[in-house]
Amino acid sequence: MFVVSGASAQEGLTNNEVRIGILNDMSGPYSDSVGQGIVDAAQWAIDDFGGNMDGKPILLMNADTQLKADIASAIARRWIDENNVDALLTPAGTATTMAALELAKLRGITILNTGGVSSDLSGKACSELSTHWIIDTYAAAKLGVKAGAIVGAKSWFFVTADYAFGENLQRDAENEIRSTGGKTLGSVRAPINTMDFSSFLLTAQSSRADIIAMANAGGDTLNSLKQAGEFGIRAGGQKLIGLITNTSDIHALGLEAAQGLMLSDSYFWDRDDATRAFAKRFEAKFKRYPSQNHAAAYSATLHYLRAIKAAGTDNAKSVNAKMREMPVNDFFALNGTIRQDGRMIPSYVYLLEAKKPADSRSGWDLYNLIEKVPGDQAYRPLNQGGCPLVKN
């Protein structure tokens, strides 16, 4: 096994550079929420840091994993062996993030997880070399059930993505539902990239559950919500909740179809001047607003570089220890902290509701802010996640 040495044995920068590899989704169902926007967000963080590390270059690499764990692992291994990457930024997919994380543990590489949302990534699969930045399945489930309580829901049915992420999301939501006295009436599993959700939605509709929860992401969320509108599910009295839904999904769906949909997010672009400035910076390049993944990629990259500077080395163990010591201060995290298990706890996570079309002031004015939930209330308690680094 690769042994990670301390900073005292390896001061300064290996190869006189800092190199970050991005394991991206450039053309798949998450590409609108990640893709080229992740590359630019990370580069902006580098630019805002100063563009170099004490005169030494900071370099980015980017590759499309096609959301396949074996491809992600092969790319990461090649980058480590041939390009000496110091960190892997993982903006899309639990399976690809998990594959990169397992390799990183063996090879002593930092993982900046800004896309894998399974709570297991800062739970039983945690690492002292990994940090978890965006909303996870535990927090999304907790806020989703909170949204259900607001509308008086008691029963739930899930349309779930048929892979690890969806299973984890439904698991965490069902745990929260049970703890609040609700009940789950059933679920259906839909493969990734499903185009026709009609059979799944008819089953959900016939359950007569108070809430139909979409435990999916990206293009699957968009397609399932759009088709739910076409089936008249909300008109029949059932409520819809998107447990993991991005701004781009709501914009593409349109407020006529999305109005009243409740969701959670770790980045609300209209929170304050700083969040609005990042949204405008992104819009100037991409003609659309950023997702939480884009905002998290900026935040994680900037904090990582600040930690290298403070530690005086790019040694992964030393840098990750420094990342946990330092507050995370930027528009995304607002005085955030990183716990022992790698979970970044921001000041707030946001419970949002899609606006009625008449209430929207502009094309990206999509949400009513229902509640700013303190991060330490939204995320799983440190001693409950099963992280082997945590002494209970």
Secondary structure as the mmCIF struct_conf table of DSSP 4:
data_model
#
loop_
_struct_conf.conf_type_id
_struct_conf.id
_struct_conf.beg_label_comp_id
_struct_conf.beg_label_asym_id
_struct_conf.beg_label_seq_id
_struct_conf.end_label_comp_id
_struct_conf.end_label_asym_id
_struct_conf.end_label_seq_id
HELX_LH_PP_P HELX_LH_PP_P1 PHE A 2 GLY A 6
HELX_RH_3T_P HELX_RH_3T_P1 ALA A 7 ALA A 9
BEND BEND1 GLN A 10 GLN A 10
STRN STRN1 GLY A 12 GLY A 12
HELX_RH_3T_P HELX_RH_3T_P2 THR A 14 ASN A 16
BEND BEND2 GLU A 17 GLU A 17
STRN STRN2 VAL A 18 ASN A 24
BEND BEND3 MET A 26 GLY A 28
TURN_TY1_P TURN_TY1_P1 PRO A 29 SER A 33
BEND BEND4 VAL A 34 VAL A 34
TURN_TY1_P TURN_TY1_P2 GLY A 35 GLY A 35
HELX_RH_AL_P HELX_RH_AL_P1 GLN A 36 PHE A 49
TURN_TY1_P TURN_TY1_P3 GLY A 50 GLY A 50
BEND BEND5 GLY A 51 GLY A 51
STRN STRN3 ASN A 52 MET A 53
TURN_TY1_P TURN_TY1_P4 ASP A 54 GLY A 55
STRN STRN4 LYS A 56 ASP A 64
TURN_TY1_P TURN_TY1_P5 GLN A 66 LEU A 67
HELX_RH_AL_P HELX_RH_AL_P2 ALA A 69 ARG A 78
HELX_RH_PI_P HELX_RH_PI_P1 TRP A 79 ASN A 83
BEND BEND6 ASP A 86 ASP A 86
STRN STRN5 ALA A 87 THR A 90
BEND BEND7 ALA A 92 ALA A 92
HELX_RH_AL_P HELX_RH_AL_P3 THR A 94 ARG A 107
TURN_TY1_P TURN_TY1_P6 GLY A 108 GLY A 108
STRN STRN6 THR A 110 ASN A 113
BEND BEND8 THR A 114 GLY A 115
HELX_RH_3T_P HELX_RH_3T_P3 SER A 119 SER A 122
TURN_TY1_P TURN_TY1_P7 GLY A 123 ALA A 125
TURN_TY1_P TURN_TY1_P8 GLU A 128 LEU A 129
STRN STRN7 SER A 130 HIS A 132
BEND BEND9 ILE A 134 ILE A 134
HELX_RH_AL_P HELX_RH_AL_P4 THR A 137 ILE A 150
TURN_TY1_P TURN_TY1_P9 VAL A 151 GLY A 152
STRN STRN8 SER A 155 ALA A 161
BEND BEND10 ASP A 162 TYR A 163
HELX_RH_AL_P HELX_RH_AL_P5 ALA A 164 SER A 179
TURN_TY1_P TURN_TY1_P10 THR A 180 GLY A 181
STRN STRN9 LYS A 183 ALA A 190
TURN_TY1_P TURN_TY1_P11 ILE A 192 ASN A 193
BEND BEND11 MET A 195 MET A 195
HELX_RH_AL_P HELX_RH_AL_P6 SER A 198 SER A 206
TURN_TY1_P TURN_TY1_P12 SER A 207 ARG A 208
BEND BEND12 ASP A 210 ASP A 210
STRN STRN10 ILE A 211 ALA A 215
HELX_RH_AL_P HELX_RH_AL_P7 GLY A 218 GLU A 230
TURN_TY1_P TURN_TY1_P13 PHE A 231 GLY A 237
STRN STRN11 LYS A 239 GLY A 242
BEND BEND13 LEU A 243 ILE A 244
HELX_RH_AL_P HELX_RH_AL_P8 THR A 247 LEU A 253
HELX_RH_AL_P HELX_RH_AL_P9 LEU A 255 ALA A 258
TURN_TY1_P TURN_TY1_P14 GLN A 259 GLY A 260
STRN STRN12 MET A 262 ASP A 265
BEND BEND14 SER A 266 SER A 266
TURN_TY1_P TURN_TY1_P15 TRP A 269 ASP A 270
BEND BEND15 ARG A 271 ASP A 272
HELX_RH_AL_P HELX_RH_AL_P10 ASP A 273 PHE A 286
BEND BEND16 LYS A 287 ARG A 288
HELX_LH_PP_P HELX_LH_PP_P2 TYR A 289 SER A 291
HELX_RH_AL_P HELX_RH_AL_P11 GLN A 292 ALA A 311
TURN_TY1_P TURN_TY1_P16 GLY A 312 GLY A 312
STRN STRN13 THR A 313 THR A 313
HELX_RH_AL_P HELX_RH_AL_P12 ALA A 316 GLU A 325
BEND BEND17 MET A 326 MET A 326
STRN STRN14 VAL A 328 VAL A 328
BEND BEND18 ASP A 330 ASP A 330
TURN_TY1_P TURN_TY1_P17 PHE A 331 ALA A 333
BEND BEND19 LEU A 334 ASN A 335
STRN STRN15 GLY A 336 GLY A 336
STRN STRN16 THR A 337 ILE A 338
TURN_TY1_P TURN_TY1_P18 GLN A 340 ASP A 341
BEND BEND20 GLY A 342 GLY A 342
STRN STRN17 ARG A 343 ARG A 343
STRN STRN18 MET A 344 ILE A 345
BEND BEND21 SER A 347 SER A 347
STRN STRN19 TYR A 348 ALA A 354
HELX_LH_PP_P HELX_LH_PP_P3 LYS A 355 LYS A 356
HELX_RH_3T_P HELX_RH_3T_P4 PRO A 357 ASP A 359
BEND BEND22 ARG A 361 SER A 362
TURN_TY1_P TURN_TY1_P19 GLY A 363 TRP A 364
STRN STRN20 TYR A 367 PRO A 374
HELX_RH_AL_P HELX_RH_AL_P13 GLY A 375 ALA A 378
BEND BEND23 TYR A 379 TYR A 379
HELX_LH_PP_P HELX_LH_PP_P4 ARG A 380 PRO A 381
HELX_RH_3T_P HELX_RH_3T_P5 LEU A 382 GLN A 384
BEND BEND24 GLY A 385 GLY A 385
TURN_TY1_P TURN_TY1_P20 PRO A 388 LEU A 389
BEND BEND25 VAL A 390 VAL A 390
#
